[in-house]
Amino acid sequence: MTDIARQRLHEDIIQQFRSGGGHVGGQFENTPLLLLTTTGARSGESRTWPLGYGRDGDRLVVFAANGGRGNRPGWYYNLLANPAATIEVGTESWPVTATLLTGDDRERLWERQLEISPFLADFQAKLSWEIPVFALTPASSAA
């Protein structure tokens, strides 16, 4: 899929998500999705991505797999540069602080997500780098 086609798909998913109260059809119909809005690391512009996610208490967890492509997704760099972001889940939206997970915490959440989303293992097998895992904590409780 070309970058332009991927961008159009993302735009379609975002539109479906927002008009459907957080529900989308097609290949993501049964996938828990959120919209992540970050600030561009270089541009400073607002960027939104639809992402699958997992839960860990009050944190939502996202995986920077980029579909197994050889580069990390743009939102990965944006969160490293500015961990303040906004997420939309269903019809609700709130600010979050992103934390790049490492060690046991990353491994525990990675293994849990593999049980739900085994395709992540296929993505990882294509890559020479470990897929980053971020926890998104509500900004009011991030400390």
Summary of the structure (lengths in Angstrom):
residues: 143
radius of gyration: 14.4
end to end distance: 39.7
largest distance: 39.7
contacts: 377
relative contact order: 0.17
helix: 36%
strand: 30%
